[in-house]
Protein backbone atom coordinates (compact mmCIF):
# COMPACT_ATOMS: atom_id res chain seq x y z
CA UNK A 1 0.00 0.00 0.00
CA UNK A 2 2.90 2.37 0.54
CA UNK A 3 4.29 2.37 -2.97
CA UNK A 4 3.14 5.44 -4.87
CA UNK A 5 1.96 3.33 -7.80
CA UNK A 6 -0.10 1.18 -5.42
CA UNK A 7 -1.67 3.79 -3.15
CA UNK A 8 -5.44 3.55 -3.02
CA UNK A 9 -7.42 5.60 -5.51
CA UNK A 10 -9.18 7.25 -2.58
CA UNK A 11 -5.83 8.43 -1.16
CA UNK A 12 -4.65 9.66 -4.56
CA UNK A 13 -7.94 11.52 -5.06
CA UNK A 14 -7.50 13.12 -1.64
CA UNK A 15 -3.93 14.15 -2.52
CA UNK A 16 -5.05 15.52 -5.88
CA UNK A 17 -7.76 17.60 -4.21
CA UNK A 18 -5.30 18.86 -1.56
CA UNK A 19 -2.85 19.90 -4.29
CA UNK A 20 -5.58 21.86 -6.06
CA UNK A 21 -6.45 23.63 -2.80
CA UNK A 22 -2.84 24.41 -1.84
CA UNK A 23 -2.00 28.05 -2.58
CA UNK A 24 1.66 27.19 -3.31
CA UNK A 25 0.98 24.31 -5.69
CA UNK A 26 -2.21 25.54 -7.39
CA UNK A 27 -0.53 28.04 -9.79
CA UNK A 28 2.00 25.42 -10.90
CA UNK A 29 -0.78 22.90 -11.52
CA UNK A 30 -2.81 25.40 -13.51
CA UNK A 31 0.14 26.30 -15.76
CA UNK A 32 1.06 22.66 -16.29
CA UNK A 33 -2.53 21.57 -16.99
CA UNK A 34 -2.75 24.32 -19.60
CA UNK A 35 0.42 22.87 -21.20
CA UNK A 36 1.90 26.30 -20.91
CA UNK A 37 5.64 26.85 -21.25
CA UNK A 38 7.55 27.68 -18.11
CA UNK A 39 6.14 30.99 -16.85
CA UNK A 40 8.34 34.06 -16.86
CA UNK A 41 9.98 35.14 -13.63
CA UNK A 42 7.84 38.25 -13.61
CA UNK A 43 4.74 36.00 -13.34
CA UNK A 44 6.19 34.18 -10.33
CA UNK A 45 8.27 36.78 -8.51
CA UNK A 46 5.46 37.99 -6.23
CA UNK A 47 4.42 34.46 -5.25
CA UNK A 48 5.46 32.42 -2.21
CA UNK A 49 8.98 31.02 -1.85
CA UNK A 50 7.52 27.51 -2.16
CA UNK A 51 5.87 28.34 -5.48
CA UNK A 52 9.14 29.88 -6.66
CA UNK A 53 10.95 26.70 -5.66
CA UNK A 54 8.55 24.57 -7.74
CA UNK A 55 8.94 27.04 -10.61
CA UNK A 56 12.73 26.64 -10.43
CA UNK A 57 12.24 22.88 -10.76
CA UNK A 58 9.77 23.16 -13.63
CA UNK A 59 11.59 20.64 -15.84
CA UNK A 60 11.48 18.05 -13.06
CA UNK A 61 7.72 18.33 -12.54
CA UNK A 62 4.96 16.51 -14.36
CA UNK A 63 1.36 15.54 -13.85
CA UNK A 64 0.63 11.82 -13.70
CA UNK A 65 -2.91 10.55 -13.14
CA UNK A 66 -3.91 14.09 -12.17
CA UNK A 67 -1.28 14.32 -9.41
CA UNK A 68 1.68 16.69 -9.54
CA UNK A 69 4.89 14.67 -9.26
CA UNK A 70 8.58 15.46 -9.02
CA UNK A 71 10.96 13.44 -11.19
CA UNK A 72 13.97 12.36 -9.13
CA UNK A 73 17.13 11.06 -10.79
CA UNK A 74 20.18 9.60 -9.15
CA UNK A 75 23.40 11.59 -9.33
CA UNK A 76 24.72 9.13 -11.90
CA UNK A 77 21.59 9.54 -14.01
CA UNK A 78 21.08 5.78 -14.20
CA UNK A 79 17.81 5.67 -12.29
CA UNK A 80 14.70 7.80 -12.15
CA UNK A 81 11.45 7.63 -10.20
CA UNK A 82 8.52 9.87 -9.41
CA UNK A 83 7.74 11.43 -6.06
CA UNK A 84 4.25 12.75 -5.39
CA UNK A 85 4.33 16.42 -4.40
CA UNK A 86 2.75 16.65 -0.96
CA UNK A 87 0.98 19.86 0.04
CA UNK A 88 1.47 21.06 3.61
CA UNK A 89 -2.04 19.92 4.57
CA UNK A 90 -1.24 16.30 3.64
CA UNK A 91 2.13 15.96 5.40
CA UNK A 92 0.55 14.60 8.62
CA UNK A 93 -1.37 12.04 6.54
CA UNK A 94 1.81 10.83 4.83
CA UNK A 95 3.60 10.53 8.17
CA UNK A 96 0.61 8.64 9.63
CA UNK A 97 0.49 6.35 6.59
CA UNK A 98 4.09 5.32 7.15
CA UNK A 99 3.93 5.25 10.91
CA UNK A 100 0.95 2.91 11.06
CA UNK A 101 1.95 0.75 8.07
CA UNK A 102 3.29 -2.81 8.42
CA UNK A 103 6.82 -1.71 9.20
CA UNK A 104 5.54 1.33 11.12
CA UNK A 105 8.09 2.95 13.37
CA UNK A 106 10.13 -0.24 13.47
CA UNK A 107 12.60 1.13 10.93
CA UNK A 108 13.63 4.02 13.14
CA UNK A 109 13.30 7.72 12.37
CA UNK A 110 16.06 8.00 9.76
CA UNK A 111 15.04 4.96 7.73
CA UNK A 112 11.34 5.86 7.92
CA UNK A 113 12.05 9.39 6.63
CA UNK A 114 14.25 7.94 3.87
CA UNK A 115 11.38 5.66 2.79
CA UNK A 116 8.99 8.61 2.77
CA UNK A 117 11.39 10.77 0.76
CA UNK A 118 11.75 8.03 -1.84
CA UNK A 119 8.06 8.28 -2.67
CA UNK A 120 6.99 11.79 -1.71
CA UNK A 121 8.35 15.28 -2.34
Backbone as a chain_set.jsonl record, in Angstrom:
{"seq": "XXXXXXXXXXXXXXXXXXXXXXXXXXXXXXXXXXXXXXXXXXXXXXXXXXXXXXXXXXXXXXXXXXXXXXXXXXXXXXXXXXXXXXXXXXXXXXXXXXXXXXXXXXXXXXXXXXXXXXXXX", "coords": {"N": [[0.803, -1.197, 0.0], [2.099, 1.173, 0.394], [3.669, 1.942, -1.732], [3.965, 4.396, -4.272], [2.753, 3.88, -6.7], [0.881, 2.101, -5.974], [-0.835, 3.118, -4.132], [-4.024, 3.651, -2.665], [-6.871, 4.512, -4.698], [-8.592, 6.277, -3.512], [-6.926, 7.615, -1.689], [-5.14, 8.83, -3.454], [-6.937, 10.482, -4.827], [-7.632, 12.181, -2.749], [-5.164, 13.398, -2.271], [-4.782, 14.662, -4.734], [-6.908, 16.496, -4.686], [-6.115, 18.02, -2.447], [-3.75, 19.13, -3.44], [-4.803, 20.825, -5.401], [-6.069, 22.646, -3.814], [-4.048, 23.837, -2.43], [-2.302, 26.771, -1.918], [0.311, 27.24, -2.734], [0.939, 25.276, -4.592], [-1.13, 25.267, -6.437], [-0.942, 27.362, -8.548], [1.166, 26.328, -10.105], [0.16, 23.845, -10.908], [-2.028, 24.731, -12.468], [-0.735, 26.087, -14.599], [0.714, 23.941, -15.678], [-1.317, 22.13, -16.368], [-2.507, 23.544, -18.378], [-0.722, 23.171, -20.318], [1.206, 25.046, -20.671], [4.198, 26.907, -21.472], [7.166, 27.198, -19.424], [6.491, 29.57, -16.99], [7.242, 33.106, -17.034], [9.705, 34.786, -15.019], [8.718, 37.151, -14.001], [6.026, 36.589, -13.718], [6.01, 34.975, -11.543], [7.47, 36.062, -9.494], [6.235, 37.521, -7.389], [5.035, 35.619, -5.908], [4.773, 32.953, -3.39], [7.673, 31.646, -1.608], [7.764, 28.912, -1.775], [6.254, 28.313, -4.067], [7.915, 29.564, -5.913], [10.119, 27.908, -5.667], [9.122, 25.483, -6.729], [8.674, 26.422, -9.316], [11.313, 26.876, -10.106], [12.089, 24.296, -10.428], [10.788, 23.379, -12.617], [11.268, 21.753, -14.948], [11.54, 19.288, -13.819], [9.102, 18.545, -12.964], [5.909, 16.981, -13.367], [2.624, 15.99, -14.411], [0.917, 13.219, -13.373], [-1.608, 10.933, -13.708], [-3.329, 12.926, -12.815], [-2.053, 13.952, -10.604], [0.395, 16.063, -9.251], [3.778, 15.5, -9.719], [7.219, 14.971, -8.833], [10.121, 14.487, -10.613], [12.699, 12.419, -9.843], [16.111, 11.877, -10.137], [18.975, 9.785, -9.943], [22.286, 10.752, -8.907], [24.091, 9.749, -10.731], [22.529, 9.475, -12.895], [21.419, 7.125, -13.745], [19.09, 6.075, -12.85], [15.643, 6.7, -12.278], [12.793, 7.993, -10.665], [9.377, 8.736, -9.698], [8.151, 11.149, -7.429], [5.444, 11.922, -5.42], [4.145, 15.153, -5.107], [3.682, 16.646, -2.09], [1.274, 18.537, -0.527], [1.307, 20.978, 2.153], [-0.88, 20.493, 3.88], [-1.274, 17.763, 3.701], [0.924, 16.5, 4.756], [0.891, 15.492, 7.495], [-0.797, 13.282, 7.064], [0.706, 11.657, 5.331], [2.876, 11.043, 7.005], [1.482, 9.642, 8.995], [0.513, 7.489, 7.492], [2.86, 6.083, 6.943], [3.767, 5.629, 9.516], [1.86, 3.985, 10.699], [1.83, 1.837, 9.047], [2.761, -1.548, 7.875], [5.524, -1.866, 8.54], [5.754, 0.259, 10.146], [6.92, 2.273, 12.824], [9.093, 0.768, 13.192], [11.39, 0.849, 11.701], [12.915, 2.912, 12.529], [13.638, 6.426, 12.964], [15.307, 7.718, 10.984], [15.444, 5.859, 8.828], [12.728, 5.554, 8.26], [12.016, 8.166, 7.431], [13.657, 8.285, 5.164], [12.433, 6.35, 3.54], [9.971, 7.594, 3.157], [10.777, 9.897, 1.776], [11.64, 8.758, -0.575], [9.344, 8.294, -1.988], [7.708, 10.517, -1.808], [7.512, 14.073, -2.265]], "CA": [[0.0, 0.0, 0.0], [2.9, 2.372, 0.542], [4.294, 2.366, -2.974], [3.135, 5.444, -4.87], [1.961, 3.332, -7.795], [-0.097, 1.184, -5.422], [-1.674, 3.787, -3.146], [-5.438, 3.546, -3.017], [-7.416, 5.603, -5.515], [-9.178, 7.249, -2.582], [-5.833, 8.428, -1.162], [-4.652, 9.662, -4.56], [-7.942, 11.519, -5.059], [-7.498, 13.123, -1.642], [-3.932, 14.15, -2.523], [-5.047, 15.52, -5.882], [-7.761, 17.598, -4.207], [-5.299, 18.862, -1.565], [-2.846, 19.902, -4.294], [-5.584, 21.863, -6.063], [-6.451, 23.628, -2.802], [-2.84, 24.41, -1.837], [-2.002, 28.045, -2.579], [1.66, 27.195, -3.31], [0.975, 24.308, -5.69], [-2.208, 25.544, -7.389], [-0.528, 28.044, -9.785], [2.003, 25.423, -10.897], [-0.781, 22.895, -11.521], [-2.807, 25.404, -13.511], [0.142, 26.298, -15.762], [1.058, 22.658, -16.286], [-2.528, 21.567, -16.987], [-2.747, 24.321, -19.597], [0.416, 22.866, -21.196], [1.902, 26.304, -20.909], [5.643, 26.852, -21.249], [7.554, 27.685, -18.106], [6.141, 30.988, -16.852], [8.344, 34.056, -16.864], [9.981, 35.14, -13.626], [7.837, 38.254, -13.607], [4.741, 36.003, -13.338], [6.189, 34.18, -10.327], [8.273, 36.785, -8.506], [5.457, 37.988, -6.234], [4.423, 34.458, -5.249], [5.465, 32.417, -2.21], [8.978, 31.022, -1.847], [7.518, 27.51, -2.155], [5.867, 28.337, -5.483], [9.14, 29.885, -6.664], [10.949, 26.701, -5.656], [8.548, 24.573, -7.738], [8.937, 27.042, -10.615], [12.731, 26.644, -10.426], [12.24, 22.882, -10.757], [9.767, 23.164, -13.634], [11.594, 20.639, -15.841], [11.482, 18.046, -13.06], [7.725, 18.33, -12.535], [4.957, 16.507, -14.357], [1.36, 15.539, -13.846], [0.631, 11.82, -13.696], [-2.906, 10.548, -13.139], [-3.914, 14.089, -12.169], [-1.282, 14.316, -9.41], [1.682, 16.686, -9.535], [4.889, 14.671, -9.256], [8.58, 15.459, -9.019], [10.959, 13.438, -11.186], [13.967, 12.361, -9.133], [17.128, 11.059, -10.79], [20.184, 9.597, -9.148], [23.404, 11.592, -9.326], [24.718, 9.126, -11.905], [21.588, 9.538, -14.009], [21.082, 5.776, -14.202], [17.808, 5.665, -12.285], [14.702, 7.803, -12.151], [11.449, 7.632, -10.205], [8.516, 9.869, -9.406], [7.736, 11.43, -6.056], [4.246, 12.747, -5.389], [4.334, 16.418, -4.404], [2.748, 16.648, -0.961], [0.979, 19.856, 0.038], [1.468, 21.056, 3.615], [-2.04, 19.919, 4.573], [-1.242, 16.297, 3.641], [2.132, 15.961, 5.403], [0.554, 14.601, 8.623], [-1.37, 12.039, 6.538], [1.807, 10.827, 4.826], [3.597, 10.526, 8.173], [0.614, 8.638, 9.625], [0.494, 6.347, 6.593], [4.09, 5.323, 7.147], [3.927, 5.247, 10.912], [0.946, 2.909, 11.058], [1.948, 0.752, 8.075], [3.289, -2.811, 8.421], [6.825, -1.71, 9.2], [5.538, 1.33, 11.117], [8.088, 2.95, 13.374], [10.128, -0.236, 13.469], [12.601, 1.13, 10.933], [13.629, 4.022, 13.138], [13.298, 7.719, 12.373], [16.062, 8.002, 9.762], [15.038, 4.965, 7.732], [11.339, 5.859, 7.918], [12.05, 9.388, 6.628], [14.247, 7.94, 3.875], [11.383, 5.659, 2.786], [8.985, 8.607, 2.769], [11.388, 10.775, 0.762], [11.75, 8.034, -1.84], [8.057, 8.276, -2.671], [6.989, 11.791, -1.71], [8.35, 15.276, -2.343]], "C": [[0.844, 1.257, 0.0], [3.599, 2.814, -0.732], [3.384, 3.364, -3.669], [2.292, 4.893, -5.999], [0.889, 2.388, -7.277], [-0.948, 1.827, -4.331], [-3.122, 3.71, -3.606], [-5.886, 4.749, -3.842], [-8.009, 6.683, -4.63], [-8.095, 8.184, -2.042], [-5.287, 9.348, -2.24], [-5.63, 10.793, -4.862], [-7.853, 12.603, -3.99], [-6.259, 14.003, -1.838], [-4.14, 15.131, -3.68], [-5.884, 16.726, -5.465], [-6.945, 18.563, -3.337], [-4.31, 19.701, -2.371], [-3.584, 21.065, -4.944], [-5.988, 22.978, -5.1], [-5.245, 24.354, -2.194], [-2.422, 25.663, -2.612], [-0.608, 28.074, -3.217], [1.72, 26.323, -4.561], [-0.01, 24.671, -6.804], [-1.74, 26.28, -8.655], [0.308, 27.145, -10.697], [1.114, 24.423, -11.626], [-1.533, 23.54, -12.679], [-1.975, 25.634, -14.765], [0.439, 24.98, -16.458], [-0.148, 22.025, -16.978], [-2.864, 22.289, -18.284], [-1.662, 24.054, -20.648], [1.172, 24.119, -21.584], [3.412, 26.098, -20.774], [5.944, 27.39, -19.849], [7.239, 29.172, -18.018], [7.388, 31.864, -16.689], [8.5, 34.372, -15.381], [9.035, 36.237, -13.145], [6.447, 37.746, -13.193], [4.805, 35.319, -11.982], [6.79, 34.99, -9.19], [7.508, 37.237, -7.269], [4.828, 36.836, -5.444], [5.28, 33.958, -4.092], [6.81, 31.787, -2.588], [8.801, 29.559, -2.258], [7.126, 27.431, -3.63], [7.081, 28.633, -6.357], [10.062, 28.669, -6.738], [10.44, 25.682, -6.677], [8.815, 25.113, -9.133], [10.375, 26.773, -11.057], [12.982, 25.196, -10.84], [11.273, 22.445, -11.857], [10.034, 21.924, -14.485], [11.576, 19.288, -15.137], [10.067, 17.723, -12.576], [6.884, 17.821, -13.695], [3.685, 16.087, -13.648], [1.124, 14.114, -14.328], [-0.644, 11.416, -12.96], [-3.529, 11.702, -12.343], [-3.174, 14.592, -10.944], [0.05, 14.913, -9.843], [2.788, 15.853, -8.906], [6.214, 15.355, -9.585], [9.407, 14.284, -9.52], [12.326, 13.497, -10.506], [14.903, 11.414, -9.861], [18.333, 10.928, -9.88], [21.278, 10.506, -9.703], [24.098, 11.057, -10.57], [23.806, 9.166, -13.129], [21.147, 8.174, -14.513], [19.737, 5.272, -13.673], [16.93, 6.892, -12.081], [13.399, 7.257, -11.584], [10.682, 8.89, -9.836], [8.176, 9.938, -7.933], [6.488, 12.294, -6.142], [4.545, 14.007, -4.584], [3.243, 16.518, -3.33], [2.518, 18.075, -0.467], [1.081, 19.819, 1.558], [0.335, 20.36, 4.358], [-2.009, 18.393, 4.615], [-0.015, 15.684, 4.315], [1.788, 15.078, 6.597], [-0.035, 13.266, 8.157], [-0.289, 11.094, 6.018], [2.578, 10.224, 5.996], [2.789, 9.437, 8.869], [0.569, 7.36, 8.799], [1.711, 5.46, 6.81], [4.257, 4.862, 8.588], [3.048, 4.061, 11.27], [0.963, 1.761, 10.054], [2.583, -0.481, 8.692], [4.632, -2.66, 9.122], [6.788, -0.577, 10.213], [6.797, 2.02, 11.558], [9.235, 2.002, 13.629], [11.425, 0.011, 12.704], [13.474, 2.183, 11.607], [13.341, 5.291, 12.356], [14.005, 7.939, 11.04], [15.6, 7.146, 8.591], [13.595, 5.22, 7.311], [11.281, 7.116, 7.053], [12.645, 9.136, 5.242], [13.204, 7.26, 2.982], [10.328, 6.658, 2.293], [9.54, 9.471, 1.654], [11.578, 10.076, -0.564], [10.469, 8.19, -2.666], [7.327, 9.609, -2.7], [7.967, 12.946, -1.715], [7.627, 16.404, -1.65]], "O": [[0.346, 2.322, -0.365], [4.076, 3.946, -0.811], [2.164, 3.202, -3.66], [1.197, 5.402, -6.238], [0.063, 1.914, -8.057], [-1.715, 1.129, -3.668], [-3.401, 3.706, -4.805], [-5.354, 5.851, -3.704], [-7.939, 7.868, -4.956], [-8.306, 9.393, -1.943], [-5.001, 10.516, -1.976], [-5.218, 11.923, -5.122], [-7.982, 13.791, -4.285], [-6.305, 15.209, -1.598], [-3.723, 16.287, -3.608], [-5.588, 17.855, -5.858], [-7.069, 19.78, -3.474], [-4.056, 20.855, -2.028], [-3.048, 22.17, -5.031], [-6.22, 24.113, -5.516], [-5.408, 25.371, -1.519], [-2.214, 25.608, -3.824], [-0.371, 28.849, -4.144], [2.478, 26.615, -5.486], [0.252, 24.41, -7.978], [-2.106, 25.862, -9.753], [0.173, 27.198, -11.919], [1.292, 24.182, -12.82], [-1.655, 22.946, -13.75], [-2.453, 25.403, -15.876], [0.421, 24.905, -17.686], [-0.012, 21.447, -18.057], [-3.447, 21.695, -19.191], [-1.682, 24.638, -21.732], [1.707, 24.229, -22.687], [3.854, 25.212, -20.042], [5.078, 27.961, -19.186], [7.667, 29.951, -18.87], [8.443, 31.398, -16.259], [7.56, 34.244, -14.597], [8.608, 36.229, -11.99], [5.764, 38.399, -12.405], [3.776, 35.106, -11.342], [6.626, 34.625, -8.026], [8.097, 37.326, -6.191], [4.168, 37.061, -4.429], [6.372, 34.471, -3.844], [7.043, 31.441, -3.747], [9.615, 29.03, -3.015], [7.62, 26.57, -4.357], [7.255, 28.027, -7.414], [10.708, 28.435, -7.76], [11.232, 25.086, -7.407], [9.148, 24.349, -10.04], [10.631, 26.481, -12.225], [13.965, 24.9, -11.52], [10.984, 21.256, -11.995], [9.125, 21.129, -14.72], [11.595, 18.249, -15.797], [9.86, 16.742, -11.862], [7.11, 18.178, -14.851], [3.675, 15.857, -12.439], [1.131, 13.838, -15.527], [-0.738, 11.546, -11.739], [-4.177, 11.478, -11.321], [-3.609, 15.552, -10.307], [0.749, 14.353, -10.687], [2.747, 15.54, -7.716], [6.307, 16.191, -10.484], [9.394, 13.209, -8.92], [13.023, 14.509, -10.586], [14.533, 10.28, -10.167], [18.669, 11.85, -9.137], [21.193, 10.97, -10.84], [24.631, 11.827, -11.369], [24.246, 8.925, -14.253], [20.564, 8.072, -15.593], [19.302, 4.171, -14.013], [17.414, 7.976, -11.756], [12.95, 6.181, -11.978], [11.259, 9.967, -9.682], [7.944, 8.92, -7.28], [6.475, 13.292, -6.862], [5.13, 13.934, -3.503], [2.05, 16.48, -3.628], [3.457, 18.745, -0.038], [0.958, 18.76, 2.173], [0.577, 19.701, 5.37], [-2.652, 17.789, 5.474], [0.071, 14.461, 4.431], [2.35, 13.989, 6.711], [0.202, 12.233, 8.784], [-0.355, 9.883, 6.235], [2.898, 9.036, 5.986], [3.345, 8.421, 9.286], [0.586, 6.263, 9.357], [1.6, 4.234, 6.855], [4.836, 3.805, 8.838], [3.451, 3.214, 12.068], [0.192, 0.811, 10.192], [2.911, -0.487, 9.879], [4.856, -3.255, 10.176], [7.685, -0.459, 11.048], [7.66, 2.322, 10.733], [10.244, 2.389, 14.22], [12.456, -0.572, 13.04], [14.652, 2.319, 11.275], [12.858, 5.24, 11.224], [13.36, 8.31, 10.059], [15.39, 7.653, 7.49], [13.27, 5.114, 6.129], [10.575, 7.136, 6.045], [12.184, 9.711, 4.256], [13.11, 7.569, 1.794], [9.857, 6.573, 1.159], [8.839, 9.749, 0.681], [11.67, 10.743, -1.595], [10.514, 8.214, -3.896], [6.431, 9.813, -3.519], [9.097, 12.83, -1.24], [8.141, 17.521, -1.588]]}, "num_chains": 1, "name": "protein.A"}
